[in-house]
Amino acid sequence: MEKIVFVKSDIRDFVKTVITEKIEKLKNFIEFTLEASRDIKKTPKYDSMREEMQEEIYQMQRQLAALNDLKRNMAKVLNTSTERIQLGSLVITNKARFYISVSLGEFFFEGDRFYAISPESPMAQKMMGMKSGDAFTLNNIHQQIVEVI
């Protein structure tokens, strides 16, 4: 069986791009919703609709702030290869591939499934400091660390 080689810098760039694209998409949604709310007639009959749109804008602005935090946190993620798991590590286990960076969740890169997880997540906390060959159990699921990049 041929070993798959992952280039961590490519995965890092991909995660940064995904975050940037989500930010741009959300900015467009906010702008669209603001324009739509301006077009609603200024009569009491439409007050509840305007209020709902304002609430929607507020929620999107909160999501935008969270995405901007992710983007800022990605700047702190190391791109160097290490033997032990730390912030910036790409961890290949017998069950999954984890990129310890920001809490972005599941993503697909070049046809492979990865999970971008925060270093504060229980999974990352469990793996921190471990190295290739180590094993751990979380939520009754046993995993063997195959490789740390």
Buried (B, 14 or more C-beta within 10 A) or exposed (E): EEEEEBEBEEBBBBBBEBBEEBBEEBBEBBEEBBEBBEEEEEEEEEEEEBEEBEEBBEEBEEBBEEBEEBBEBBEEBBEEEEEEBBBBBBBBBEEBBBBBBBBBEEBEBEEEEBBBBBBEBEBBEBBBEBEBEBEBEEEEEEBEBBBBB
